[in-house]
Amino acid sequence: MGKEIITNTVKFTEHILQNGLKVVLTPDRTIPSAAINLCYHVGSKNEDADKRGYAHLFEHLMFEGSKNIAPGDYDRLSLQKGCENNAYTTEDKTNYYLLVPANELEFGLWLESDRMLEFSVTEDSLKIQKGVVIEEKKQVFDNRPYGSVSLKLAPLLYRNNSYGWDTIGDVKDIKKATLDDIREFYEKYYVPDNAVLTIAGDFETEKALRLVEKYFGNIPAGRYSVSGLRNAAEFSDTPLEGETVKTIHDDIQLPGIFGAYKIPKENSGEYFAFDILTDILSTGESSRLYNELVYKKQLVSDIGCWAEGREFSGLLHFYAILMPDVTIDEVQHEIDRIFGEASGGAITARELEKIKNRIETRHAYRVQTNLAKADMLSHYKLFYDEPEMINTNMKKYSSVTLDDIHFAAEKYLKNSGRVILNYLPKP
């Protein structure tokens, strides 16, 4: 039996199996369903420079059958049992979830454990999913207005590490992936001691733990030492110096500005300050960027900024879609003016309190769903070994002061480099 964490909001227990699988259980009997979340500590940053896109490709392959499940049967079986499933890949992790009726929890755990049990990718399934991923890249990145932003920003922001490419990867690398390459990736990262299993919903803790032991306990731990970028000491990055501006001609109707600054990593004190600042600047129609550039001056049709947290780095993104006959320089000047005011300490106590209340409300709604709770608990356990952050992080937001925001903005927006992509319609 693991230790019980008592909190004001979410109660859970932590456990670890002999093979290293970390387990978090949070019962909630209000709805007769349960969310099973299985999170692996592998993302695109763990890929080699000549194997870009393997993490995302493998996310697709995990739905192509396993040791006891034929290709195509994962979805068919889960639908028959009334389940909902999906997955996503980031730079830092690959996350799978299965939402099951409460009486089908054992079925769901068997289904997920079978995918971890043994490598079962075939040449046919590899070929099929290569095609699916390549088509996804065409639809989402190549043939969508402004779709190439993340592909072009990443290598300019990160010149000497594996954050320097998007999770979709490179078509050339995906095409040349062999079954041996994929097997090596699976056996290196898809192992119990590189994962967190979280269950949130309608179950009894003791019974659920017995089922987890039954279906996951006999899966061998990883045969290889999980390498790659797994701790901050191994992460090397070059700070941005000055401003890098690139002009991109694309199949678009209106010009757009897309930029980013590097900021501290997720869960650092300065990251919380930036998360609040970007909400103040662009969340809601009364926010500074929206009110000034959309309503008052009518220079843009859409504008925004947000903080993106990663395991070893963070980014502050901003964008604007221009109105007809408005120039890039005119809009960039206004964006810089508003960022400059934030760096100069112009944010008010009223703005800060309003956003803190909004963040608290947003969090309160999130933790009411089993899917969100399971996702958050897995994330905090995987990266920080502190799932109780699902409750304590609100204190970190509430403790951010106007001085914190001022100092962070001055340091990273006023006195550091940035990358800007200016998108223009093709002549």
TITI-956494 format. One record per residue (C-alpha): residue number from 0; residue in one letter; x, z, y. Coordinates in Angstrom, 3 decimals. Each point is the difference from the previous one (the first is absolute). Layout:
BEGIN
site num=NUM	residu=A	x=X	z=Z	y=Y
...
//
This chain:
BEGIN
site num=0	residu=M	x=0.000	z=0.000	y=0.000
site num=1	residu=G	x=1.382	z=-0.917	y=3.451
site num=2	residu=K	x=-0.124	z=1.890	y=3.262
site num=3	residu=E	x=-3.269	z=-0.012	y=1.947
site num=4	residu=I	x=0.050	z=-0.910	y=3.669
site num=5	residu=I	x=-2.671	z=1.737	y=2.082
site num=6	residu=T	x=-0.791	z=-1.737	y=3.278
site num=7	residu=N	x=-2.804	z=-0.127	y=2.514
site num=8	residu=T	x=-1.032	z=-3.529	y=-0.910
site num=9	residu=V	x=1.270	z=-1.451	y=-3.276
site num=10	residu=K	x=0.781	z=2.164	y=-3.024
site num=11	residu=F	x=2.159	z=-1.380	y=-2.774
site num=12	residu=T	x=2.446	z=0.881	y=-2.746
site num=13	residu=E	x=3.391	z=-1.542	y=-0.725
site num=14	residu=H	x=1.460	z=-0.640	y=-3.448
site num=15	residu=I	x=2.907	z=-1.864	y=-1.539
site num=16	residu=L	x=0.198	z=-1.401	y=-3.525
site num=17	residu=Q	x=3.139	z=0.185	y=-2.132
site num=18	residu=N	x=0.650	z=-3.699	y=0.588
site num=19	residu=G	x=0.136	z=0.609	y=3.758
site num=20	residu=L	x=-3.451	z=-1.283	y=0.990
site num=21	residu=K	x=-1.258	z=1.998	y=2.984
site num=22	residu=V	x=-3.718	z=0.809	y=-0.068
site num=23	residu=V	x=-2.323	z=1.191	y=2.771
site num=24	residu=L	x=-3.572	z=1.048	y=-0.815
site num=25	residu=T	x=-2.701	z=0.649	y=2.609
site num=26	residu=P	x=-3.473	z=0.677	y=-1.416
site num=27	residu=D	x=-3.079	z=-0.822	y=2.088
site num=28	residu=R	x=-3.320	z=0.331	y=-1.827
site num=29	residu=T	x=-2.188	z=-1.336	y=2.821
site num=30	residu=I	x=-0.056	z=-3.617	y=-1.273
site num=31	residu=P	x=-0.002	z=-0.949	y=-3.737
site num=32	residu=S	x=3.067	z=-2.208	y=0.207
site num=33	residu=A	x=3.778	z=0.316	y=0.088
site num=34	residu=A	x=2.853	z=-1.932	y=1.581
site num=35	residu=I	x=3.135	z=-0.570	y=-2.056
site num=36	residu=N	x=2.987	z=-0.873	y=2.179
site num=37	residu=L	x=3.334	z=-1.015	y=-1.519
site num=38	residu=C	x=2.785	z=-0.466	y=2.535
site num=39	residu=Y	x=3.456	z=-1.360	y=-0.886
site num=40	residu=H	x=3.034	z=0.585	y=2.208
site num=41	residu=V	x=0.902	z=-3.670	y=0.295
site num=42	residu=G	x=-0.679	z=-2.499	y=2.753
site num=43	residu=S	x=1.578	z=-3.054	y=1.523
site num=44	residu=K	x=2.894	z=2.046	y=1.388
site num=45	residu=N	x=1.132	z=0.662	y=-3.587
site num=46	residu=E	x=0.399	z=-3.715	y=-0.703
site num=47	residu=D	x=3.276	z=-1.880	y=-0.081
site num=48	residu=A	x=0.559	z=-2.593	y=2.713
site num=49	residu=D	x=-0.349	z=-2.816	y=-2.563
site num=50	residu=K	x=-3.119	z=1.504	y=-1.614
site num=51	residu=R	x=-2.325	z=0.379	y=2.975
site num=52	residu=G	x=-3.669	z=0.443	y=-0.851
site num=53	residu=Y	x=0.440	z=1.541	y=-3.465
site num=54	residu=A	x=-1.818	z=3.251	y=0.884
site num=55	residu=H	x=-3.085	z=-1.864	y=1.206
site num=56	residu=L	x=0.198	z=-2.488	y=-2.883
site num=57	residu=F	x=0.061	z=2.879	y=-2.449
site num=58	residu=E	x=-3.063	z=1.529	y=1.610
site num=59	residu=H	x=-1.835	z=-3.185	y=-1.034
site num=60	residu=L	x=1.544	z=-0.011	y=-3.469
site num=61	residu=M	x=-1.257	z=3.514	y=-0.744
site num=62	residu=F	x=-3.539	z=-1.410	y=-0.155
site num=63	residu=E	x=1.029	z=-2.656	y=-2.553
site num=64	residu=G	x=-0.343	z=2.196	y=-3.075
site num=65	residu=S	x=2.061	z=2.732	y=-1.652
site num=66	residu=K	x=0.930	z=1.159	y=-3.491
site num=67	residu=N	x=-3.585	z=0.479	y=-1.230
site num=68	residu=I	x=-1.853	z=-2.029	y=2.638
site num=69	residu=A	x=-0.149	z=-3.780	y=-0.173
site num=70	residu=P	x=0.577	z=-2.119	y=3.127
site num=71	residu=G	x=-3.107	z=0.105	y=2.181
site num=72	residu=D	x=-1.497	z=2.997	y=-1.802
site num=73	residu=Y	x=1.100	z=2.635	y=2.498
site num=74	residu=D	x=-2.569	z=-1.169	y=2.532
site num=75	residu=R	x=-2.613	z=-0.809	y=-2.636
site num=76	residu=L	x=0.224	z=3.416	y=-1.671
site num=77	residu=S	x=0.060	z=1.931	y=3.254
site num=78	residu=L	x=-3.051	z=-1.863	y=1.305
site num=79	residu=Q	x=-1.882	z=0.668	y=-3.244
site num=80	residu=K	x=0.594	z=3.719	y=0.531
site num=81	residu=G	x=-1.152	z=-0.098	y=3.625
site num=82	residu=C	x=3.498	z=0.349	y=1.439
site num=83	residu=E	x=1.565	z=-1.409	y=3.161
site num=84	residu=N	x=3.712	z=-0.822	y=0.172
site num=85	residu=N	x=2.597	z=-1.384	y=2.368
site num=86	residu=A	x=3.642	z=0.331	y=1.039
site num=87	residu=Y	x=2.347	z=-0.577	y=2.916
site num=88	residu=T	x=3.733	z=-0.297	y=0.630
site num=89	residu=T	x=1.978	z=1.161	y=3.039
site num=90	residu=E	x=3.675	z=0.084	y=0.869
site num=91	residu=D	x=0.249	z=3.437	y=-1.652
site num=92	residu=K	x=-2.561	z=0.276	y=-2.803
site num=93	residu=T	x=-2.412	z=-1.765	y=-2.351
site num=94	residu=N	x=-3.362	z=1.713	y=-0.329
site num=95	residu=Y	x=-2.773	z=-0.505	y=-2.573
site num=96	residu=Y	x=-3.416	z=1.624	y=-0.013
site num=97	residu=L	x=-2.957	z=0.118	y=-2.354
site num=98	residu=L	x=-3.336	z=1.499	y=1.066
site num=99	residu=V	x=-1.894	z=1.108	y=-3.107
site num=100	residu=P	x=-3.340	z=1.662	y=-0.783
site num=101	residu=A	x=0.652	z=3.646	y=-0.837
site num=102	residu=N	x=-0.845	z=-0.515	y=-3.683
site num=103	residu=E	x=2.566	z=-2.836	y=-0.246
site num=104	residu=L	x=3.060	z=1.935	y=1.180
site num=105	residu=E	x=1.613	z=-0.130	y=-3.439
site num=106	residu=F	x=-0.535	z=-3.759	y=-0.168
site num=107	residu=G	x=1.614	z=-0.412	y=3.425
site num=108	residu=L	x=3.050	z=2.053	y=-0.943
site num=109	residu=W	x=0.434	z=-1.998	y=-3.206
site num=110	residu=L	x=-0.268	z=-3.261	y=1.950
site num=111	residu=E	x=2.658	z=1.059	y=2.530
site num=112	residu=S	x=2.346	z=1.568	y=-2.543
site num=113	residu=D	x=0.024	z=-3.164	y=-2.100
site num=114	residu=R	x=1.511	z=-1.908	y=2.910
site num=115	residu=M	x=2.833	z=2.528	y=0.284
site num=116	residu=L	x=0.532	z=0.247	y=-3.760
site num=117	residu=E	x=1.756	z=-3.262	y=-0.766
site num=118	residu=F	x=1.085	z=-3.278	y=1.599
site num=119	residu=S	x=-2.589	z=-2.619	y=-0.960
site num=120	residu=V	x=0.442	z=-2.883	y=2.459
site num=121	residu=T	x=-0.022	z=-3.417	y=-1.658
site num=122	residu=E	x=1.411	z=-3.326	y=1.155
site num=123	residu=D	x=-3.552	z=-1.253	y=0.588
site num=124	residu=S	x=-1.058	z=2.979	y=2.108
site num=125	residu=L	x=3.228	z=-0.187	y=2.008
site num=126	residu=K	x=-0.593	z=-3.669	y=0.733
site num=127	residu=I	x=-3.621	z=0.630	y=1.017
site num=128	residu=Q	x=0.817	z=2.864	y=2.374
site num=129	residu=K	x=2.912	z=-1.853	y=1.560
site num=130	residu=G	x=-2.522	z=-2.641	y=0.973
site num=131	residu=V	x=-2.458	z=2.602	y=1.298
site num=132	residu=V	x=2.636	z=1.662	y=2.204
site num=133	residu=I	x=1.280	z=-3.316	y=1.356
site num=134	residu=E	x=-3.567	z=-1.050	y=0.832
site num=135	residu=E	x=-0.578	z=3.375	y=1.673
site num=136	residu=K	x=3.044	z=-0.582	y=2.191
site num=137	residu=K	x=-1.342	z=-3.413	y=1.022
site num=138	residu=Q	x=-3.435	z=1.370	y=0.894
site num=139	residu=V	x=0.995	z=3.265	y=1.681
site num=140	residu=F	x=3.305	z=-0.905	y=1.624
site num=141	residu=D	x=0.573	z=-3.751	y=0.201
site num=142	residu=N	x=-3.461	z=-1.340	y=0.839
site num=143	residu=R	x=-1.436	z=2.778	y=2.160
site num=144	residu=P	x=0.409	z=0.174	y=3.783
site num=145	residu=Y	x=2.872	z=2.332	y=0.861
site num=146	residu=G	x=0.351	z=0.607	y=-3.758
site num=147	residu=S	x=3.782	z=-0.272	y=-0.012
site num=148	residu=V	x=0.573	z=2.932	y=2.380
site num=149	residu=S	x=1.095	z=2.542	y=-2.624
site num=150	residu=L	x=2.203	z=-2.583	y=-1.749
site num=151	residu=K	x=1.866	z=-0.783	y=3.206
site num=152	residu=L	x=0.133	z=3.512	y=1.470
site num=153	residu=A	x=1.461	z=1.807	y=-3.010
site num=154	residu=P	x=3.430	z=-1.708	y=-0.165
site num=155	residu=L	x=0.455	z=0.404	y=3.767
site num=156	residu=L	x=-0.834	z=3.703	y=-0.122
site num=157	residu=Y	x=2.022	z=0.842	y=-3.126
site num=158	residu=R	x=3.110	z=-2.129	y=-0.305
site num=159	residu=N	x=1.927	z=1.965	y=-2.617
site num=160	residu=N	x=-2.481	z=1.591	y=-2.412
site num=161	residu=S	x=-2.955	z=-0.846	y=-2.212
site num=162	residu=Y	x=-2.647	z=0.777	y=2.618
site num=163	residu=G	x=1.074	z=-3.420	y=1.272
site num=164	residu=W	x=-2.637	z=-1.941	y=-1.954
site num=165	residu=D	x=-3.756	z=0.193	y=-0.422
site num=166	residu=T	x=-1.562	z=1.344	y=-3.207
site num=167	residu=I	x=-1.344	z=-3.481	y=-0.832
site num=168	residu=G	x=3.588	z=-1.004	y=-0.715
site num=169	residu=D	x=1.580	z=-3.430	y=-0.149
site num=170	residu=V	x=-1.554	z=-2.904	y=-1.888
site num=171	residu=K	x=3.385	z=-1.153	y=-1.304
site num=172	residu=D	x=0.725	z=3.433	y=-1.486
site num=173	residu=I	x=-3.477	z=0.277	y=-1.510
site num=174	residu=K	x=0.215	z=-3.445	y=-1.592
site num=175	residu=K	x=3.327	z=0.739	y=-1.688
site num=176	residu=A	x=-1.037	z=3.421	y=-1.365
site num=177	residu=T	x=0.482	z=0.139	y=-3.765
site num=178	residu=L	x=-1.670	z=2.188	y=-2.592
site num=179	residu=D	x=3.289	z=1.909	y=-0.384
site num=180	residu=D	x=0.111	z=0.625	y=3.763
site num=181	residu=I	x=-3.530	z=1.373	y=-0.078
site num=182	residu=R	x=0.673	z=2.138	y=-3.076
site num=183	residu=E	x=3.024	z=1.546	y=1.712
site num=184	residu=F	x=-2.104	z=0.797	y=3.079
site num=185	residu=Y	x=-2.719	z=1.613	y=-2.138
site num=186	residu=E	x=2.374	z=2.108	y=-2.068
site num=187	residu=K	x=1.815	z=1.172	y=3.099
site num=188	residu=Y	x=-2.939	z=1.001	y=2.179
site num=189	residu=Y	x=-3.229	z=0.171	y=-2.051
site num=190	residu=V	x=0.921	z=3.245	y=-1.734
site num=191	residu=P	x=-1.617	z=3.462	y=0.081
site num=192	residu=D	x=2.836	z=1.671	y=1.924
site num=193	residu=N	x=-0.408	z=-2.544	y=2.820
site num=194	residu=A	x=-3.746	z=0.536	y=0.498
site num=195	residu=V	x=-2.717	z=2.376	y=1.168
site num=196	residu=L	x=-3.424	z=0.166	y=-1.655
site num=197	residu=T	x=-2.784	z=1.510	y=2.081
site num=198	residu=I	x=-3.595	z=0.566	y=-1.105
site num=199	residu=A	x=-2.651	z=0.905	y=2.564
site num=200	residu=G	x=-3.649	z=0.547	y=-0.841
site num=201	residu=D	x=-2.435	z=1.414	y=-2.513
site num=202	residu=F	x=1.988	z=1.590	y=-2.844
site num=203	residu=E	x=1.154	z=3.321	y=-1.398
site num=204	residu=T	x=3.700	z=0.558	y=0.700
site num=205	residu=E	x=0.960	z=1.242	y=-3.469
site num=206	residu=K	x=-1.807	z=-2.836	y=-1.751
site num=207	residu=A	x=1.457	z=-2.612	y=2.322
site num=208	residu=L	x=3.506	z=1.350	y=-0.534
site num=209	residu=R	x=-0.453	z=-0.194	y=-3.792
site num=210	residu=L	x=-1.057	z=-3.642	y=0.353
site num=211	residu=V	x=3.003	z=-0.765	y=2.191
site num=212	residu=E	x=2.302	z=1.576	y=-2.603
site num=213	residu=K	x=-1.765	z=-1.946	y=-2.760
site num=214	residu=Y	x=0.384	z=-3.423	y=1.592
site num=215	residu=F	x=3.138	z=0.334	y=2.129
site num=216	residu=G	x=1.974	z=2.796	y=-1.633
site num=217	residu=N	x=1.564	z=-2.117	y=-2.764
site num=218	residu=I	x=1.151	z=-2.852	y=2.254
site num=219	residu=P	x=3.812	z=0.133	y=0.088
site num=220	residu=A	x=1.768	z=0.784	y=3.245
site num=221	residu=G	x=2.021	z=-2.777	y=1.587
site num=222	residu=R	x=3.010	z=-1.226	y=-1.954
site num=223	residu=Y	x=1.743	z=-1.013	y=3.197
site num=224	residu=S	x=0.922	z=2.023	y=3.021
site num=225	residu=V	x=-2.345	z=-1.170	y=2.716
site num=226	residu=S	x=2.300	z=-1.399	y=2.663
site num=227	residu=G	x=-0.542	z=-1.889	y=3.212
site num=228	residu=L	x=-0.922	z=1.597	y=3.300
site num=229	residu=R	x=-1.419	z=3.312	y=-1.152
site num=230	residu=N	x=1.436	z=2.443	y=2.530
site num=231	residu=A	x=0.884	z=-0.008	y=3.670
site num=232	residu=A	x=3.742	z=0.276	y=-0.658
site num=233	residu=E	x=-0.058	z=-3.454	y=-1.622
site num=234	residu=F	x=-1.891	z=-1.613	y=2.868
site num=235	residu=S	x=2.158	z=-1.862	y=2.482
site num=236	residu=D	x=-1.449	z=-1.607	y=3.101
site num=237	residu=T	x=1.316	z=-1.545	y=3.198
site num=238	residu=P	x=-1.734	z=1.056	y=3.231
site num=239	residu=L	x=-1.529	z=-2.748	y=2.109
site num=240	residu=E	x=2.010	z=-0.842	y=3.078
site num=241	residu=G	x=-1.729	z=-1.578	y=2.949
site num=242	residu=E	x=-2.911	z=-2.357	y=-0.389
site num=243	residu=T	x=-0.362	z=-2.821	y=-2.523
site num=244	residu=V	x=-2.621	z=-2.579	y=0.968
site num=245	residu=K	x=-0.962	z=-2.976	y=-2.167
site num=246	residu=T	x=-2.517	z=-2.753	y=0.759
site num=247	residu=I	x=-2.114	z=-1.221	y=-2.931
site num=248	residu=H	x=-2.108	z=-3.162	y=0.180
site num=249	residu=D	x=-2.965	z=0.300	y=-2.353
site num=250	residu=D	x=-3.415	z=-1.508	y=-0.773
site num=251	residu=I	x=-1.829	z=2.303	y=2.409
site num=252	residu=Q	x=-2.392	z=-0.420	y=2.902
site num=253	residu=L	x=1.235	z=2.815	y=2.254
site num=254	residu=P	x=3.457	z=1.469	y=0.607
site num=255	residu=G	x=0.807	z=3.415	y=-1.438
site num=256	residu=I	x=2.619	z=2.688	y=0.461
site num=257	residu=F	x=1.189	z=2.063	y=-2.988
site num=258	residu=G	x=2.688	z=2.618	y=0.384
site num=259	residu=A	x=1.475	z=3.125	y=-1.560
site num=260	residu=Y	x=2.277	z=2.915	y=0.797
site num=261	residu=K	x=1.765	z=2.107	y=-2.615
site num=262	residu=I	x=-1.111	z=3.630	y=0.011
site num=263	residu=P	x=0.752	z=2.965	y=-2.316
site num=264	residu=K	x=-1.282	z=0.045	y=-3.577
site num=265	residu=E	x=-3.377	z=1.191	y=-1.203
site num=266	residu=N	x=-0.667	z=3.755	y=0.223
site num=267	residu=S	x=2.720	z=0.652	y=2.571
site num=268	residu=G	x=-1.019	z=1.864	y=3.140
site num=269	residu=E	x=0.511	z=-3.043	y=2.201
site num=270	residu=Y	x=-2.074	z=-2.136	y=-2.365
site num=271	residu=F	x=-3.028	z=2.262	y=0.570
site num=272	residu=A	x=0.538	z=-0.355	y=3.755
site num=273	residu=F	x=0.013	z=-3.800	y=-0.295
site num=274	residu=D	x=-3.058	z=-0.011	y=-2.251
site num=275	residu=I	x=-1.890	z=1.843	y=2.721
site num=276	residu=L	x=1.479	z=-2.090	y=2.836
site num=277	residu=T	x=-1.000	z=-3.323	y=-1.583
site num=278	residu=D	x=-3.545	z=1.323	y=-0.452
site num=279	residu=I	x=-0.088	z=0.978	y=3.672
site num=280	residu=L	x=1.231	z=-3.422	y=1.052
site num=281	residu=S	x=-2.201	z=-2.204	y=-2.181
site num=282	residu=T	x=-2.742	z=1.790	y=-1.952
site num=283	residu=G	x=-3.438	z=-0.571	y=1.466
site num=284	residu=E	x=-1.233	z=-2.001	y=2.966
site num=285	residu=S	x=1.019	z=2.741	y=2.438
site num=286	residu=S	x=3.633	z=-0.043	y=-1.181
site num=287	residu=R	x=2.642	z=-1.012	y=2.525
site num=288	residu=L	x=0.997	z=-3.384	y=-1.427
site num=289	residu=Y	x=-3.573	z=-1.092	y=-0.746
site num=290	residu=N	x=-1.476	z=1.232	y=3.262
site num=291	residu=E	x=2.719	z=-1.509	y=2.171
site num=292	residu=L	x=0.640	z=-3.362	y=-1.664
site num=293	residu=V	x=-3.355	z=-0.854	y=-1.598
site num=294	residu=Y	x=-2.537	z=1.434	y=2.437
site num=295	residu=K	x=1.593	z=0.323	y=3.416
site num=296	residu=K	x=2.431	z=-2.921	y=0.110
site num=297	residu=Q	x=-1.476	z=-2.157	y=-2.808
site num=298	residu=L	x=3.436	z=-1.224	y=-1.057
site num=299	residu=V	x=-0.473	z=0.376	y=-3.748
site num=300	residu=S	x=-2.813	z=-0.216	y=-2.542
site num=301	residu=D	x=1.560	z=2.587	y=-2.307
site num=302	residu=I	x=2.842	z=2.489	y=0.291
site num=303	residu=G	x=1.286	z=3.013	y=-1.901
site num=304	residu=C	x=2.895	z=2.093	y=-1.222
site num=305	residu=W	x=0.529	z=2.354	y=-2.912
site num=306	residu=A	x=2.668	z=2.098	y=-1.711
site num=307	residu=E	x=1.024	z=-0.985	y=-3.522
site num=308	residu=G	x=1.693	z=2.703	y=-2.057
site num=309	residu=R	x=2.406	z=-0.817	y=-2.814
site num=310	residu=E	x=2.149	z=2.128	y=-2.270
site num=311	residu=F	x=3.246	z=-0.563	y=1.920
site num=312	residu=S	x=-1.106	z=-1.593	y=3.249
site num=313	residu=G	x=-2.943	z=-0.525	y=2.306
site num=314	residu=L	x=-1.269	z=-2.731	y=2.291
site num=315	residu=L	x=-2.139	z=-0.143	y=3.098
site num=316	residu=H	x=-1.813	z=-3.340	y=-0.054
site num=317	residu=F	x=-1.796	z=-1.621	y=2.919
site num=318	residu=Y	x=-1.863	z=-3.282	y=0.369
site num=319	residu=A	x=-2.157	z=-1.960	y=2.431
site num=320	residu=I	x=-2.060	z=-3.194	y=-0.347
site num=321	residu=L	x=-0.067	z=-1.727	y=3.375
site num=322	residu=M	x=-2.935	z=-1.523	y=1.859
site num=323	residu=P	x=0.220	z=-3.724	y=0.897
site num=324	residu=D	x=2.381	z=-0.869	y=2.870
site num=325	residu=V	x=1.629	z=3.444	y=-0.039
site num=326	residu=T	x=3.789	z=0.091	y=-0.365
site num=327	residu=I	x=2.113	z=1.994	y=-2.439
site num=328	residu=D	x=2.070	z=1.458	y=2.857
site num=329	residu=E	x=-3.078	z=1.256	y=1.822
site num=330	residu=V	x=-1.348	z=1.893	y=-3.018
site num=331	residu=Q	x=3.398	z=1.324	y=-1.098
site num=332	residu=H	x=0.536	z=1.369	y=3.511
site num=333	residu=E	x=-3.274	z=1.925	y=-0.220
site num=334	residu=I	x=0.778	z=1.336	y=-3.488
site num=335	residu=D	x=3.432	z=1.160	y=1.198
site num=336	residu=R	x=-1.580	z=1.651	y=3.025
site num=337	residu=I	x=-2.383	z=2.035	y=-2.173
site num=338	residu=F	x=2.755	z=0.908	y=-2.473
site num=339	residu=G	x=2.170	z=0.960	y=2.970
site num=340	residu=E	x=-2.690	z=2.319	y=1.329
site num=341	residu=A	x=-0.146	z=1.705	y=-3.403
site num=342	residu=S	x=3.789	z=0.372	y=0.029
site num=343	residu=G	x=-0.244	z=1.445	y=3.502
site num=344	residu=G	x=-2.358	z=2.758	y=-1.054
site num=345	residu=A	x=-3.284	z=-1.457	y=1.252
site num=346	residu=I	x=-2.063	z=0.957	y=-3.063
site num=347	residu=T	x=-2.559	z=2.635	y=0.930
site num=348	residu=A	x=-1.083	z=3.177	y=-1.770
site num=349	residu=R	x=-3.547	z=-1.382	y=-0.212
site num=350	residu=E	x=1.217	z=-3.158	y=-1.800
site num=351	residu=L	x=2.066	z=2.092	y=-2.406
site num=352	residu=E	x=-2.874	z=2.341	y=-0.854
site num=353	residu=K	x=-2.417	z=-2.886	y=-0.504
site num=354	residu=I	x=2.288	z=-1.712	y=-2.524
site num=355	residu=K	x=0.789	z=3.241	y=-1.824
site num=356	residu=N	x=-3.733	z=0.531	y=-0.497
site num=357	residu=R	x=-0.404	z=-3.558	y=-1.230
site num=358	residu=I	x=2.872	z=0.382	y=-2.496
site num=359	residu=E	x=-1.474	z=3.263	y=-1.296
site num=360	residu=T	x=-3.431	z=-1.589	y=-0.428
site num=361	residu=R	x=1.474	z=-3.029	y=-1.741
site num=362	residu=H	x=1.899	z=2.255	y=-2.423
site num=363	residu=A	x=-3.094	z=2.088	y=-0.712
site num=364	residu=Y	x=-1.903	z=-3.124	y=-1.017
site num=365	residu=R	x=2.876	z=-1.251	y=-2.177
site num=366	residu=V	x=0.314	z=3.149	y=-2.093
site num=367	residu=Q	x=-3.688	z=-0.179	y=-0.864
site num=368	residu=T	x=0.665	z=-2.946	y=-2.345
site num=369	residu=N	x=1.730	z=0.333	y=-3.355
site num=370	residu=L	x=1.850	z=-3.294	y=0.408
site num=371	residu=A	x=1.582	z=1.019	y=3.306
site num=372	residu=K	x=0.847	z=3.507	y=-1.212
site num=373	residu=A	x=1.703	z=-1.347	y=-3.121
site num=374	residu=D	x=1.928	z=-2.579	y=2.004
site num=375	residu=M	x=1.230	z=2.552	y=2.547
site num=376	residu=L	x=0.956	z=2.631	y=-2.570
site num=377	residu=S	x=1.990	z=-2.538	y=-2.029
site num=378	residu=H	x=1.774	z=-1.222	y=3.126
site num=379	residu=Y	x=1.035	z=3.444	y=1.214
site num=380	residu=K	x=1.090	z=1.100	y=-3.470
site num=381	residu=L	x=1.985	z=-3.183	y=-0.639
site num=382	residu=F	x=1.976	z=-0.065	y=3.242
site num=383	residu=Y	x=0.169	z=3.638	y=1.093
site num=384	residu=D	x=-0.880	z=2.035	y=-3.115
site num=385	residu=E	x=-2.557	z=1.699	y=2.266
site num=386	residu=P	x=-3.581	z=-1.064	y=-0.773
site num=387	residu=E	x=-1.215	z=2.888	y=2.157
site num=388	residu=M	x=0.884	z=-2.220	y=2.963
site num=389	residu=I	x=-3.540	z=-1.377	y=-0.427
site num=390	residu=N	x=-1.030	z=3.200	y=1.764
site num=391	residu=T	x=3.023	z=1.008	y=2.084
site num=392	residu=N	x=0.631	z=-3.329	y=1.733
site num=393	residu=M	x=-2.923	z=0.625	y=2.326
site num=394	residu=K	x=1.951	z=2.958	y=1.409
site num=395	residu=K	x=2.900	z=-2.331	y=0.744
site num=396	residu=Y	x=-2.290	z=-2.299	y=1.945
site num=397	residu=S	x=-1.592	z=2.884	y=1.894
site num=398	residu=S	x=3.426	z=1.382	y=0.975
site num=399	residu=V	x=1.130	z=-3.232	y=1.730
site num=400	residu=T	x=0.369	z=0.586	y=3.740
site num=401	residu=L	x=0.105	z=-2.293	y=3.023
site num=402	residu=D	x=3.730	z=0.692	y=0.236
site num=403	residu=D	x=0.450	z=-1.098	y=-3.644
site num=404	residu=I	x=-1.697	z=-3.314	y=0.762
site num=405	residu=H	x=1.952	z=-0.467	y=3.217
site num=406	residu=F	x=3.396	z=0.664	y=-1.605
site num=407	residu=A	x=-0.718	z=-2.207	y=-3.042
site num=408	residu=A	x=-1.225	z=-2.889	y=2.154
site num=409	residu=E	x=2.916	z=0.280	y=2.380
site num=410	residu=K	x=2.527	z=0.039	y=-2.837
site num=411	residu=Y	x=-1.396	z=-2.798	y=-2.155
site num=412	residu=L	x=-2.017	z=-2.219	y=2.348
site num=413	residu=K	x=2.038	z=0.208	y=3.175
site num=414	residu=N	x=3.550	z=0.356	y=-1.300
site num=415	residu=S	x=0.136	z=-1.924	y=-3.286
site num=416	residu=G	x=-0.322	z=-3.588	y=-1.180
site num=417	residu=R	x=-2.975	z=-1.960	y=-1.190
site num=418	residu=V	x=-0.975	z=-3.309	y=-1.601
site num=419	residu=I	x=-2.676	z=-2.285	y=1.462
site num=420	residu=L	x=-1.539	z=-3.161	y=-1.453
site num=421	residu=N	x=-1.825	z=-2.216	y=2.455
site num=422	residu=Y	x=-2.444	z=-2.300	y=-1.814
site num=423	residu=L	x=-0.923	z=-3.239	y=1.743
site num=424	residu=P	x=-2.309	z=-2.849	y=-1.090
site num=425	residu=K	x=1.864	z=-2.963	y=-1.406
site num=426	residu=P	x=0.406	z=-2.801	y=2.567
//
